Amino acid sequence: ALLAAREDAAQRLALPFDRAILACAESARLARDTELAMTCYNALAASHVAGHVRAGALYGQGMMTGTAAVPRAIEALRSGEREIAQAGARLVLDLAGDGIVTQTCAVLPTLPAANQILAVDSLAARGDRRAQDAVLALVLAVDPDVQVAALRALASLGGAKSVMPIVHLASSEAADKTVRDAARRTLNR
């Protein structure tokens, strides 16, 4: 009924309807009513729907479909829309299985800098040390914010092989001061 009312609503009422549909989808997902949840999530996938609502639908749909959502999570990480990329990063953190870590690490070098930071933070929070090599490669990134995020992540993901590159950055006069400081903090952990 809510979906039908949304179609008849004026444009100015679209956002409240979309939020209500997202709330229904989440309730249905938690109640394991897959059919209703997917119907609602699919209705919120259109480009005219507000980004934060589409992101919520993407995340909820991803959590419902589990490992089958890995390609959509990776696609979201590539997005130029901040909310969509954030939903992809949340899926990196929350999806079960190894595939999401492997696929995220594979695309990490190709992501926009802001999305690399989101992905690295999610990988670090996930705590899967298989991400070490991909994150370690980012300590040499051009963007100092990406380097700092990678160094911060290596505090939990790093092992013996990450020590020397971090020592090099901590002592390099050519490195940005924030990068050197982040490297020193990482070494102190």
MOLIN-V47539 format. One record per pair of residues at least 4 apart in sequence whose ideal C-beta (glycine too) atoms are under 6 Angstrom apart, sorted by sequence separation. I is the first residue (numbers start at 1). J is the second residue. D is the distance in whole Angstrom. If there is no record, write none. Layout:
i=(I & I)
j=(J & J)
d=(D & D)
//
This chain:
i=(9 & 13 & 14 & 33 & 34 & 38 & 49 & 57 & 65 & 69 & 90 & 91 & 99 & 111 & 131 & 132 & 153 & 154 & 158 & 162 & 168 & 175 & 28 & 44 & 49 & 79 & 95 & 111 & 141 & 175 & 79 & 141 & 169 & 62 & 9 & 28 & 29 & 76 & 77 & 92 & 123 & 138 & 139 & 154 & 28 & 44 & 44 & 169 & 170 & 6 & 62 & 76 & 77 & 108 & 139 & 25 & 76 & 92 & 138 & 139 & 44 & 170 & 169 & 170 & 25 & 73 & 104 & 120 & 135 & 24 & 25 & 41 & 166 & 170 & 2 & 58 & 73 & 135 & 2 & 21 & 41 & 41 & 166 & 166 & 135 & 132 & 105 & 108 & 131 & 132 & 136 & 139 & 101 & 55 & 59 & 129 & 55 & 58 & 62 & 70 & 74 & 89 & 93 & 101 & 105 & 120 & 124 & 51 & 67 & 70 & 85 & 89 & 92 & 101 & 113 & 116 & 120 & 148 & 18 & 22 & 29 & 52 & 59 & 151 & 155 & 51 & 55 & 67 & 93 & 117 & 124 & 144 & 147 & 151 & 154 & 70 & 74 & 85 & 89 & 93 & 113 & 120 & 124 & 22 & 26 & 77 & 144 & 148 & 155 & 15 & 18 & 25 & 29 & 144 & 151 & 77 & 3 & 77)
j=(13 & 17 & 18 & 37 & 38 & 42 & 53 & 61 & 69 & 73 & 94 & 95 & 103 & 115 & 135 & 136 & 157 & 158 & 162 & 166 & 172 & 179 & 33 & 49 & 54 & 84 & 100 & 116 & 146 & 180 & 85 & 147 & 175 & 69 & 17 & 36 & 37 & 84 & 85 & 100 & 131 & 146 & 147 & 162 & 37 & 53 & 54 & 179 & 180 & 17 & 73 & 87 & 88 & 119 & 150 & 37 & 88 & 104 & 150 & 151 & 57 & 183 & 183 & 184 & 40 & 88 & 119 & 135 & 150 & 40 & 41 & 57 & 183 & 187 & 20 & 76 & 91 & 153 & 21 & 40 & 60 & 61 & 186 & 187 & 157 & 157 & 131 & 134 & 157 & 158 & 162 & 165 & 128 & 83 & 87 & 157 & 84 & 87 & 91 & 99 & 103 & 118 & 122 & 130 & 134 & 149 & 153 & 81 & 97 & 100 & 115 & 119 & 122 & 131 & 143 & 146 & 150 & 178 & 49 & 53 & 60 & 83 & 90 & 182 & 186 & 83 & 87 & 99 & 125 & 149 & 156 & 176 & 179 & 183 & 186 & 103 & 107 & 118 & 122 & 126 & 146 & 153 & 157 & 56 & 60 & 111 & 178 & 182 & 189 & 50 & 53 & 60 & 64 & 179 & 186 & 115 & 43 & 119)
d=(4 & 6 & 6 & 6 & 6 & 6 & 5 & 6 & 5 & 6 & 6 & 5 & 6 & 4 & 5 & 6 & 5 & 4 & 4 & 6 & 6 & 5 & 4 & 5 & 5 & 4 & 5 & 5 & 4 & 5 & 5 & 5 & 5 & 4 & 5 & 4 & 4 & 5 & 6 & 6 & 4 & 6 & 6 & 5 & 4 & 6 & 6 & 6 & 6 & 4 & 6 & 5 & 4 & 6 & 5 & 5 & 3 & 5 & 4 & 6 & 4 & 4 & 4 & 5 & 3 & 5 & 6 & 6 & 5 & 5 & 5 & 4 & 5 & 6 & 6 & 6 & 4 & 5 & 6 & 5 & 6 & 4 & 6 & 6 & 6 & 5 & 5 & 5 & 6 & 6 & 5 & 6 & 5 & 4 & 5 & 6 & 5 & 5 & 5 & 5 & 5 & 4 & 4 & 6 & 4 & 5 & 4 & 5 & 5 & 5 & 5 & 6 & 4 & 6 & 4 & 5 & 6 & 6 & 5 & 6 & 5 & 5 & 5 & 4 & 5 & 4 & 4 & 6 & 5 & 4 & 5 & 4 & 5 & 5 & 6 & 5 & 6 & 6 & 4 & 5 & 5 & 5 & 6 & 5 & 6 & 6 & 6 & 4 & 4 & 6 & 5 & 6 & 6 & 5 & 5 & 5 & 6 & 6)
//
